[in-house]
Amino acid sequence: LVLGLFVCNNELFGQVNNVKHGIVDIKATRETAALYNNLKKLLNKGFMFGHQDDLAYGVGWKYDASTSSAGRSDIKDVTGDYPGVYGWELGDLEIDKAVNLDSVPFKTMQQLIKQGYERGGVITISWHLNNPLTGKTAWNPEPGTVASILPGGSKHDLYKSWLDKIATFMNGLKGSRGEFIPVIFRPYHELNGNWFWWGGKHCSPEEFKKLWIF
């Protein structure tokens, strides 16, 4: 299991503590360290059930804070409890759309992420970003796209501007005490397939490593 822990603040938690916790980012928050440690503890105890967009919509309903759908969950309707993992998607945030690929408004998503976090849930965030080289979707597997966004590439500055928008969104995720909500950030998934511009034969292993490290 490989987890990308995306941390969006400048609070120094202490290098010694983070090394002890197995976290390489010396700026990781206490909440991030707690999430990391709790996930490790749960490895030998069982599984956490997750659901994508769980609080946003379901079978025959769509979230509306002014109606009875507020706080609704298909998982809760069926099992009597909320899922342990909430999945969300940031695709199209980079091109300034108000809603994501699943038509969930980003402002609403931030509110629902906070709700899941306050219940003790784990938050995961994927990002099917558009192809920065062609301007088409993530499913436009144009060879050379990864190379174009690496340092020195023709689309590197554009890519950095997209990352800034993701960081701004992440920095808006705060709990009731003002703490930053820790999330598992998982961009560039299914990298062995050929359907995304970052996957399969569309870039070299070294280019992919450089992309991830950057």
N, C-alpha and C positions, 0 to 999 in steps of 0.2 A: 504494500500500500504506500503510495507516494502522495504526500499532502503538500500543496503549495499554500503556505500561510501568508496571506497578504496583510501587511500591517501599515496603517495609514496615520501615524502620528510621530512626533519627535520625542516622546517621553523615553528617557533612558531607564531601562529596568535594571541594568547592571550586567556587564559582560560575564562575570563569574557565575551568576545565577542562571543566565541563559545557557551557558555551556553545560552546566549541571542538568538543566532541563532538556538538553538536546536540541535547542533552538539556536541557529547560527546568527540570527539577527539581534544585535545588541540593543536595538531600539524596541524590541517586542514588549508589549504591555503585559501586565500581570494577568489580564483576562486571556491573552493569547497563550501565555505559558500554561494557564489553567486548562484551556481547551486542549492543548497538546498533551498534557499529562493525563487528563481524563480519557482521551481517546486511547492512549496507550494502556491505561488500566482496564478499559472495556474489552480489549482484544481477546482476552481469555474468558470473558463472561458471556459473550453472545453477540448479537447483531443489533444495530440501530436501524429502524425502519424509516425510510425517507420518501418524500413525495414532492414532485416539482410543482411550483405555483400553488401550493396547497391551500392557502388562505385567499387566493385571488379569484378563483372560479371553480366550478365543479359541474356535476351532472344536473343540468336544469337550473343553474344559478350563476350569478356573477357578482363579485363584491361591490357593495354599495354601503358606505358608512351610515347612510340615512335609513336603511332598511334592516330587516331581520337577518340579512346575509352577513352582517358584520360579525366577525369571529367564527364564521362557519367554515367547516372543513369536511370534505367527503370522508376522510379517514376517521374523523371524530364521529360522523354520522353512523358509520359502519361498526367501529370498534369501541366507541365511547371515550376515546382519548386522541389527542393530537399526535402527529408523527414526531419522532425524535430528531429527524433531519429535515430541514426545509431547503429546497433547491430553488434558485432564482437565476435569471438570464439577463445579461446586459447588452445583448446584440441590438444595434442601431442607436445606442447611446452616443457612440462615437460620431455619428452623423447628425446629432442634435434633434433626433425625433423625440416626441413626448412619450411614446409608448415603445415597448420592446418587441421582439419578434413574435411573442405570444399575445400581443396587444394589451399588455399590462402597463399602465402608466408608471413611469419611474418614481414619481412623487408618492404614489400609492404604495409602490413596492418598498420604499424606505420605511413607511409606517408599518407595513406588514412584517418586514424583517425585524423591526423592534418588538412587535408582538410575539413573534416566535422566540426571539432571544429572551424576552422577559419570562417566558414559560420554561426556560431552561433548554430550549432546542439548539441544535447545531445548525449554523447557516452555511450553505455552500452557494457559490456564485460562479456560473460559467459565462463565457463571452464568445459568441460566434460573430466576431468582428468581420465587417465587410472586407473585401479584397482591396487593400490600399493602392495596389498597382493599377488595377483596371476599373475600380469604382463599382464593381459588381458585388454579389453576395459572397459569403464565406464559402459557398459551394461552387465557386468559380476557381477551379484548381489550375491557375496560370503558373507555369514554371517560372522561377526567378522572383516570385513575390517576396519570399522570405529574405533573399539577398537584398532586395530593394529597400527593406526597412531596417537592415542592420546599419551600424555606424558607417558612414561614408556612402550609403545607398541613396538613390534618388528620392525615395519616399521616407527617409529616416525622420526628417523634421515633421512630416505629416503624422507619422506613427507616434512620435513623442507628444504631439498635440492631442492625439486620441488617448494616450495614457494619462495625460493631465485631466481629461474629462472623467475617466474612470476613478482617478484619485479623488477628485472633487465629490463624486458620488459616494465613495467609500468614507470619506471624511464626514459625510452627513449622517452616517450610521452611528448613533449614540444611544446609550441606555438611559434609564431614568435618573441615574446619578451623574450623567454627563460623560460617562466612560465610553471609549470607543468599543464598538461591538466587534469581536473577533470573527472572521469569516474564513472559510476554506475557499481560496480562489483557485479555479481550475480552468485556465484558458488552454487552448490548443490541444483539446482532447482527441481521442481516436486517431492519434498521429500515425499509426501504421496503415490506415486506410488511404484511399486515393481520392476521397470525395471533398476534402477541404484543401485550401491552397497551402496550408502548412504541413500537409501529411504525405505519407507514402513516398513516391518517387519524385515529388515536386520540389524537394530540397534535399540537401545532403544531411547526414547525421550531424556533421560539424556545424552546419548552418543552423540547424534546429537547436543545438546546444547553445550556440551564441545568442540566439533569439531568447531562449529561456533565461540565460544568465543576465542578459540586458534587462 
